[in-house]
Amino acid sequence: MTAPLKTAVIGVGYLGRFHAQKYAALPGSELIAVADPDEEQGRKVAAEVGCRWVADYRELFGEVEAVSIVVPTQLHHQVAKECLEAGIHVLLEKPMTVTVAEADELIGIAAERGLTLQIGHLERFNSAVLAMDGVLAEPLFIESHRIAPFNPRGADVSVILDLMIHDIDIIQRIVRSPIRDIQANGLPVLTDEVDIANARITFDSGCVANVTASRASSKAQRTMRIFQGDAYIVVDFQEKVLGVHRKGAGEQFPGIPEIVSDRRQFENSDAILAEAEAFIRAIREGTPPPVTGEEGREALKTALRITELLT
């Protein structure tokens, strides 16, 4: 039997607490500690998951093999760089870093030392998103909406880096073509950062993506519509629904083909658990993680391009 990886979570606020719970539950993980400068929160989470608390993550160097880093975005580069330089595999929350240069440095260190660097684009593990792989061909037009009530947890960055980056990542993964042009509009509503934004992204393939994100809405919505030559695909990330609509053999009206629809709803799955499992598996097998550092960098690069257009 292969011994479990010695793991830790750095930053155990709202999201980091869930990471700690998953590592504590996974057979392939031995959760050694949680690290957080907030002693009250750190001790609370440590007691919940049955490990110890440390205030300074550097105390864990030489003791742990893999970490999740769930700290404020401005600290991502510093903490991840020090962990990678200490020989530790890293699962880093999104957005990957503040700048593309910082992302490039982390990718370089991980490659040089043969370490796994996975980026926490959690929507990749949504069951409805995973089911898209079997029906996607060559997207021609994509429309996405990700809107939500205001949540102070993501207010340290704009809505583009907080919410829109999820859809940017998915869209770039399914289109797989360089970006030709971006047009964008947005404005602050509740914070000093942009809270509502829309971007029109044109790819070299000819595909166009119209992407909207808001954190100043009264209700939550996370949907994507994908049009391709043989189908119209609707994904509801929130409800875990995938709808595929195709032209049938018959006619709906004279000269107009009938539409044949297939709607599948998936059970709620634990995306954070799946993410942690994939991270550990990539380390064990020496294979690329589901969301590589390079993919995290590309999503960040596009998000920053959109941000620059609004400043």
C-alpha positions in Angstrom: 0.0 0.0 0.0 1.2 3.5 -0.8 1.4 5.7 2.2 -1.0 8.7 2.2 0.4 12.1 1.1 1.1 14.4 4.0 -1.1 17.4 3.3 -2.0 20.8 4.8 -4.2 23.7 4.0 -2.9 27.3 4.2 -5.7 29.7 4.9 -8.8 28.3 6.5 -11.5 30.9 6.1 -14.8 30.1 4.5 -13.4 28.1 1.5 -10.2 26.9 3.1 -12.2 25.2 5.8 -13.9 23.0 3.2 -10.5 22.1 1.7 -9.4 21.0 5.2 -12.5 18.8 5.5 -11.8 17.1 2.2 -8.2 16.3 2.9 -9.1 14.9 6.3 -11.6 12.6 4.6 -9.6 11.4 1.7 -7.9 8.0 2.0 -4.9 9.2 0.0 -4.3 12.2 2.3 -3.0 12.5 5.9 -3.9 16.1 6.9 -1.0 17.2 9.1 -2.1 20.8 9.9 -3.9 23.9 8.9 -2.1 27.2 8.8 -3.8 30.6 9.4 -2.7 33.7 11.2 -6.1 34.0 12.8 -5.6 31.8 15.9 -9.3 31.5 16.8 -10.3 30.4 13.3 -7.3 28.2 12.8 -7.8 26.3 16.1 -11.5 25.9 15.4 -10.9 24.3 12.0 -8.0 22.2 13.3 -10.3 20.8 16.0 -13.0 20.0 13.5 -10.8 18.0 11.2 -8.5 16.5 13.9 -5.1 18.1 13.1 -2.9 20.8 14.6 -2.9 24.5 13.9 0.1 26.7 13.0 0.1 30.4 12.6 3.0 30.4 10.1 2.8 28.0 7.1 6.6 28.0 6.9 6.6 25.8 10.0 5.3 23.0 7.8 8.2 23.0 5.3 10.0 19.7 5.3 6.9 18.0 6.9 4.2 18.2 4.3 4.2 17.0 0.7 1.2 18.9 -0.7 -0.9 21.9 0.2 -4.0 23.8 -0.8 -3.4 27.6 -0.7 -6.6 29.5 0.0 -5.4 32.9 1.0 -6.2 36.4 -0.3 -5.3 36.8 -4.0 -2.6 39.3 -3.3 -0.7 36.6 -1.3 -1.0 33.8 -3.8 2.3 34.4 -5.5 4.4 34.7 -2.3 2.9 31.7 -0.5 2.9 29.5 -3.6 6.5 30.4 -4.5 7.8 29.6 -1.0 5.9 26.3 -0.9 7.2 25.3 -4.4 10.7 26.2 -3.5 10.4 24.1 -0.4 9.5 21.1 -2.7 5.8 21.0 -1.9 3.1 20.3 -4.5 0.5 23.1 -4.7 -3.2 23.4 -5.3 -3.6 27.2 -5.7 -7.0 28.9 -5.6 -8.1 31.1 -8.5 -7.3 33.7 -9.7 -3.9 32.2 -9.9 -1.9 35.4 -9.2 -2.2 39.2 -9.5 0.0 39.4 -12.6 0.9 37.1 -15.6 4.6 37.5 -14.7 3.9 36.1 -11.2 2.0 33.1 -12.8 4.9 32.5 -15.2 7.4 32.4 -12.3 5.3 29.8 -10.4 4.9 27.6 -13.5 8.7 27.8 -14.1 9.5 26.8 -10.5 7.1 23.9 -10.6 8.4 22.6 -13.9 12.1 22.9 -12.7 11.4 21.0 -9.6 9.0 18.4 -11.1 6.1 19.5 -8.8 2.4 19.5 -9.5 0.8 22.9 -9.7 -3.0 22.8 -10.0 -5.2 25.9 -10.2 -8.5 25.9 -8.3 -11.0 26.6 -11.1 -13.7 24.6 -9.3 -16.3 24.8 -12.0 -14.3 22.3 -14.0 -15.5 19.7 -11.6 -19.2 20.5 -12.0 -21.0 17.3 -13.2 -22.8 19.2 -15.9 -19.6 20.6 -17.2 -17.9 17.2 -17.3 -20.9 15.9 -19.3 -20.4 18.5 -22.0 -17.3 16.8 -23.3 -19.3 14.1 -25.1 -21.4 16.7 -27.1 -19.1 19.5 -27.8 -17.8 19.9 -31.4 -16.8 23.3 -32.8 -18.5 26.1 -30.9 -19.6 29.0 -33.0 -21.2 31.3 -30.4 -21.3 31.2 -26.7 -23.3 33.2 -24.2 -22.7 33.0 -20.5 -24.2 34.7 -17.4 -22.8 34.4 -14.0 -24.6 36.8 -11.6 -24.9 36.7 -7.8 -25.8 38.8 -4.8 -22.8 40.7 -3.3 -20.5 38.6 -1.2 -17.6 40.3 0.6 -15.4 37.2 0.3 -14.4 38.0 -3.2 -14.4 41.8 -2.9 -10.6 42.0 -2.8 -10.7 41.8 -6.7 -13.0 42.9 -9.5 -16.0 40.8 -10.6 -13.9 39.8 -13.6 -11.3 38.0 -11.4 -13.9 37.0 -8.8 -16.7 35.5 -11.0 -16.1 36.0 -14.7 -12.8 34.1 -14.7 -14.7 30.8 -14.1 -16.5 31.2 -17.5 -13.3 32.5 -19.2 -11.5 29.3 -18.2 -14.3 27.0 -19.4 -14.8 29.0 -22.7 -11.1 28.9 -23.5 -10.9 25.2 -22.7 -13.8 24.4 -25.1 -12.9 26.8 -27.9 -9.1 26.0 -27.9 -8.3 28.9 -30.2 -6.2 32.1 -29.8 -8.1 35.3 -29.0 -8.3 37.8 -31.8 -10.2 40.6 -30.1 -11.9 41.7 -26.9 -14.4 44.4 -26.3 -15.7 45.1 -22.8 -17.9 47.3 -20.6 -18.3 47.4 -16.9 -18.7 49.6 -13.8 -18.5 49.7 -10.0 -21.8 49.5 -8.2 -21.1 48.5 -4.6 -17.3 48.6 -4.3 -14.4 50.6 -5.8 -13.8 47.7 -8.2 -15.9 46.7 -11.2 -19.0 44.9 -10.0 -20.8 44.4 -13.3 -19.0 43.5 -16.5 -19.7 42.3 -20.0 -17.0 41.1 -22.5 -17.3 40.1 -26.1 -14.4 37.8 -27.0 -13.7 36.9 -30.6 -11.4 33.9 -31.3 -9.3 33.2 -34.4 -11.6 30.2 -35.1 -14.5 32.6 -35.7 -16.2 31.7 -32.4 -17.6 34.7 -30.4 -18.3 34.5 -26.7 -20.5 37.1 -25.0 -19.7 36.9 -21.2 -21.6 38.7 -18.5 -20.8 38.7 -14.7 -22.4 40.6 -11.9 -22.1 40.6 -8.1 -24.8 43.2 -7.6 -27.8 41.1 -8.4 -30.8 40.0 -6.3 -30.5 36.3 -7.3 -27.9 33.9 -8.5 -27.6 32.6 -12.0 -24.8 30.5 -13.6 -25.7 29.5 -17.1 -23.9 29.0 -20.5 -25.4 28.6 -24.0 -23.2 27.1 -26.7 -24.2 27.1 -30.4 -22.4 24.8 -32.8 -23.2 23.4 -36.2 -25.2 20.4 -35.1 -26.5 21.4 -31.7 -27.6 24.1 -29.2 -26.2 23.2 -25.7 -27.5 24.8 -22.5 -25.6 24.3 -19.2 -27.0 25.4 -15.8 -24.0 25.2 -13.5 -26.2 25.9 -10.4 -28.9 23.3 -11.0 -26.5 20.8 -12.6 -28.5 20.5 -15.8 -27.3 19.9 -19.3 -29.7 20.3 -22.2 -28.8 19.4 -25.8 -31.1 20.4 -28.7 -30.6 19.1 -32.2 -32.4 19.2 -35.6 -34.5 16.1 -36.0 -35.5 14.2 -39.2 -39.1 15.6 -39.2 -40.5 19.1 -39.7 -41.8 21.4 -36.9 -43.3 23.7 -39.5 -43.2 23.5 -43.4 -39.5 23.8 -44.3 -38.5 24.1 -40.6 -36.9 21.0 -39.0 -38.2 19.7 -35.7 -36.0 20.1 -32.6 -35.2 17.0 -30.6 -34.2 17.8 -27.1 -32.3 15.8 -24.4 -32.3 17.2 -20.9 -30.2 15.6 -18.1 -30.0 16.7 -14.5 -27.2 15.4 -12.4 -27.0 14.8 -8.7 -25.2 17.3 -6.6 -21.6 16.3 -6.4 -18.8 17.4 -4.1 -16.6 19.5 -6.5 -14.1 20.4 -3.8 -13.6 16.7 -2.9 -13.2 15.9 -6.6 -10.7 18.7 -7.0 -8.6 17.4 -4.1 -8.8 13.8 -5.3 -7.6 14.9 -8.8 -4.8 16.8 -7.2 -3.6 13.9 -5.2 -4.0 11.5 -8.2 -1.9 13.8 -10.4 0.9 13.8 -7.8 0.8 10.1 -7.4 0.7 9.3 -11.1 3.0 12.1 -12.3 0.4 13.2 -14.8 -0.8 16.8 -15.5 -3.6 18.0 -13.2 -7.1 18.8 -14.6 -6.3 22.5 -14.4 -2.7 23.2 -15.1 -0.7 26.2 -14.2 -0.6 27.1 -17.9 -4.4 27.0 -18.1 -4.7 29.1 -15.0 -2.3 31.6 -16.5 -4.3 31.8 -19.7 -7.6 32.5 -17.9 -5.8 35.1 -15.8 -4.2 36.7 -18.9 -7.7 37.1 -20.5 -9.3 38.4 -17.3 -6.5 41.0 -16.9 -7.0 42.1 -20.6 -10.7 42.7 -19.9 -9.8 44.5 -16.7 -7.4 46.8 -18.5 -10.1 47.7 -21.0 -12.3 49.0 -18.2 -9.6 51.1 -16.5 
